[in-house]
Amino acid sequence: MTLGQHSESGAHFAFTDRWGGVSAVPYEELNLGGAVGDDPAAVRANRDGTARELGIDPDLVVWMNQVHGRDVAVVDGPWGAGQPVPAVDAVVTTRRGLALAVLTADCTPVLLADPVAGIVGAAHAGRPGLVAGVVPAAVEAMVALGADPGRMVARTGPAVCGRCYEVPAEMREAVAEVAPAAWAETSWGTPAVDVVAGVHAQLAEAGVASVHRSPVCTLESRDHFSYRRDRVTGRLAGYVWLERIDDRP
């Protein structure tokens, strides 16, 4: 299991690749998505194993029912057992030790933290979410809790790049009307959308100065799941959480 894990002033960020889990083809190996057709027991094992690898409690991870919208939920614990998971594309929390997770397989996972205020957030930004403004909505929800964009750290994880995300010309026009930075061209010269560039522009506009971008294009990397490449496939995860005070040395 390879995990791109980073920490900054008590805030932790991690992104998974596809290796080190127990899922069978076509979800091999570390599929963390529970709604893609994989064996639920394998997904549970993968989620538990990843949490332990990260040093977090598997029962203190908040997952979303992602629907490519802009709704944000403020959470202080996982959803209740047996209750439906709300349809949201961003979650924020002030609870230390509670990990927020976002699932992707080409969309842009966005992790946010204001370690001083003790607030973190996670957002799922595909092309529709970029247009809907899910990332600004997540920043706004954190600010409402006391976060300062000038102190925020943001990380975007593995996602399809603008050189590979081919779309019809009309779609590129429509996205660029809302997010001009997302205008792109594929490496073979056709219209494209660069969702990651659009997300980074929205973060900058919201006042988030410290932003780190993964260099990985999911479509180009066989170490990562890509829906556009494989259609039936697993899901990667990004995690963000705050150290508990009693975990600090």
C-alpha positions in Angstrom: 0.0 0.0 0.0 1.5 3.3 -1.1 0.1 6.3 0.7 1.0 9.9 -0.1 0.8 11.1 3.5 1.7 14.6 4.7 1.2 16.5 7.9 1.3 20.2 8.7 0.9 21.7 12.2 -1.2 18.9 13.4 -3.3 18.4 10.2 -2.8 15.2 8.2 -3.5 14.6 4.5 -3.3 11.3 2.7 -4.1 9.9 -0.8 -4.2 6.3 -1.7 -3.1 4.4 -4.9 -4.7 1.1 -6.0 -2.3 -1.4 -4.4 -2.1 -3.3 -1.2 -5.8 -4.3 -0.8 -7.8 -7.5 -1.1 -10.3 -6.6 -4.0 -10.4 -8.9 -7.0 -10.3 -7.9 -10.7 -11.5 -5.4 -12.0 -11.3 -3.6 -8.6 -7.8 -4.7 -7.7 -6.5 -4.1 -5.2 -7.2 -1.3 -2.9 -10.8 -0.3 -3.9 -12.3 2.0 -1.2 -15.6 2.7 -3.0 -18.7 1.0 -1.7 -21.0 1.6 -4.6 -19.0 0.3 -7.6 -20.0 -3.4 -7.6 -17.2 -4.7 -5.4 -17.6 -7.3 -2.7 -18.7 -5.3 0.4 -16.5 -7.4 2.6 -13.4 -6.6 0.5 -14.3 -2.9 0.6 -14.6 -3.0 4.4 -11.3 -4.8 4.7 -9.6 -2.3 2.5 -11.1 0.7 4.4 -10.1 -0.8 7.8 -6.6 -1.7 6.6 -6.1 1.8 5.2 -7.2 3.5 8.3 -4.9 1.4 10.4 -2.0 2.2 8.0 -2.7 5.8 8.5 -3.0 5.5 12.3 -6.6 6.5 12.5 -9.6 4.6 13.9 -11.6 2.9 11.1 -14.8 3.7 13.0 -13.9 7.4 12.9 -14.0 8.0 9.2 -16.7 10.0 7.5 -17.6 8.9 4.0 -19.9 10.7 1.6 -22.7 9.8 -0.8 -21.2 11.9 -3.6 -23.6 13.2 -6.3 -21.5 15.9 -8.1 -23.3 18.7 -6.3 -22.2 21.6 -4.0 -23.9 20.7 -0.7 -21.6 20.6 2.4 -22.3 18.9 5.7 -20.8 19.9 9.0 -20.1 16.7 10.9 -18.9 15.7 14.4 -18.9 12.0 13.9 -19.7 9.2 11.3 -23.3 8.8 10.1 -25.4 6.7 12.4 -25.5 2.9 11.8 -28.4 1.9 9.5 -29.0 5.5 8.5 -28.7 6.6 4.8 -25.6 8.6 4.1 -26.6 12.1 3.0 -26.0 13.2 -0.6 -23.2 15.7 -0.2 -19.9 16.5 -1.9 -18.1 18.1 0.9 -17.8 17.6 4.6 -16.1 19.8 7.3 -15.4 19.2 11.0 -13.8 20.7 14.1 -13.5 17.3 15.8 -10.0 16.1 16.3 -9.3 12.5 15.3 -12.3 12.4 13.0 -11.1 11.6 9.4 -13.0 13.0 6.4 -12.7 10.9 3.3 -13.4 11.7 -0.4 -13.6 9.0 -3.2 -12.4 9.6 -6.7 -11.4 7.8 -9.9 -10.5 10.9 -12.1 -12.4 13.7 -10.2 -10.3 16.0 -8.1 -10.1 15.2 -4.4 -9.6 18.4 -2.4 -8.4 18.4 1.2 -8.4 21.5 3.4 -7.2 22.4 6.8 -6.8 25.4 9.1 -4.7 23.9 11.8 -4.8 27.0 14.0 -8.6 27.1 14.1 -8.8 23.3 14.3 -11.0 22.9 11.2 -10.6 20.5 8.2 -12.7 19.8 5.1 -12.8 17.4 2.2 -14.5 18.0 -1.2 -15.2 16.0 -4.3 -14.7 18.1 -7.4 -15.5 16.6 -10.7 -16.4 18.7 -13.7 -20.0 19.3 -12.5 -18.8 20.0 -9.0 -16.3 22.5 -10.3 -19.1 24.3 -12.1 -21.5 24.1 -9.2 -18.8 25.6 -6.9 -18.4 22.8 -4.3 -14.9 23.9 -3.4 -15.8 27.6 -2.6 -18.8 26.2 -0.7 -16.5 24.0 1.4 -14.2 27.0 2.1 -17.2 29.1 3.1 -18.5 26.4 5.5 -15.1 26.3 7.2 -14.9 30.1 7.4 -18.4 30.0 9.1 -16.9 27.8 11.8 -14.0 30.2 12.3 -11.4 29.2 9.7 -9.2 31.8 8.0 -8.5 31.2 4.3 -5.2 32.9 4.7 -4.1 30.2 7.2 -5.6 27.3 5.2 -3.6 24.5 3.6 -5.1 22.8 0.6 -4.0 19.6 -1.2 -5.5 18.2 -4.4 -4.8 14.6 -5.1 -4.5 12.3 -8.2 -7.0 13.3 -10.9 -7.3 13.2 -14.7 -5.2 16.0 -16.2 -6.3 18.6 -18.8 -4.1 16.9 -21.4 -6.3 13.8 -21.1 -9.8 15.0 -20.3 -11.3 15.3 -23.7 -14.8 16.9 -23.9 -17.0 18.3 -26.6 -16.2 21.9 -27.5 -19.6 23.1 -26.2 -18.9 21.6 -22.9 -15.5 23.2 -22.6 -17.1 26.6 -23.4 -19.8 26.0 -20.7 -17.2 25.1 -18.0 -14.9 27.9 -19.0 -17.7 30.4 -18.6 -17.7 29.6 -14.9 -14.1 28.5 -14.4 -11.9 30.1 -17.1 -8.8 28.4 -15.8 -10.3 25.0 -16.7 -10.1 25.7 -20.5 -7.6 23.2 -21.9 -6.6 21.2 -24.9 -5.7 17.5 -25.0 -2.2 16.4 -26.0 -3.7 15.4 -29.4 -5.2 18.8 -30.0 -8.9 18.5 -29.1 -11.0 20.4 -26.6 -10.5 19.5 -23.0 -11.2 20.6 -19.4 -8.6 20.9 -16.7 -10.6 20.4 -13.5 -7.6 20.6 -11.3 -6.6 24.0 -12.7 -10.1 25.2 -12.2 -10.1 24.0 -8.6 -6.8 25.7 -7.9 -8.1 29.0 -9.4 -11.2 28.8 -7.2 -9.0 28.2 -4.1 -6.9 31.2 -5.0 -10.0 33.3 -5.5 -11.2 32.2 -2.1 -8.0 33.4 -0.5 -6.3 30.0 0.1 -2.7 30.7 -0.6 -1.0 27.4 0.4 -2.1 24.9 -2.2 -0.3 21.7 -3.2 -1.1 19.7 -6.3 -0.4 16.0 -7.0 1.5 15.4 -10.2 -0.4 12.2 -10.9 -2.8 12.0 -13.8 -5.1 9.0 -13.0 -5.8 8.2 -16.6 -2.1 8.0 -17.4 -1.1 6.1 -14.2 -1.7 2.4 -14.0 -1.1 2.7 -10.3 -4.4 4.6 -9.9 -8.0 3.9 -10.7 -9.5 5.8 -13.7 -13.1 5.7 -14.6 -12.5 7.3 -18.0 -9.9 4.7 -18.9 -11.5 1.5 -17.4 -15.2 2.3 -16.7 -15.7 -0.6 -14.3 -13.0 0.1 -11.7 -12.3 0.9 -8.0 -12.1 4.2 -6.2 -9.1 6.0 -4.6 -9.5 7.9 -1.4 -8.2 11.1 0.1 -8.2 11.6 3.9 -7.8 14.6 6.1 -7.9 14.8 9.9 -6.5 16.7 12.8 -4.3 15.2 15.4 -5.9 14.7 18.8 -4.2 16.7 21.5 -3.3 13.5 23.4 -1.6 12.1 20.3 1.0 14.8 20.2 4.5 14.1 21.5 
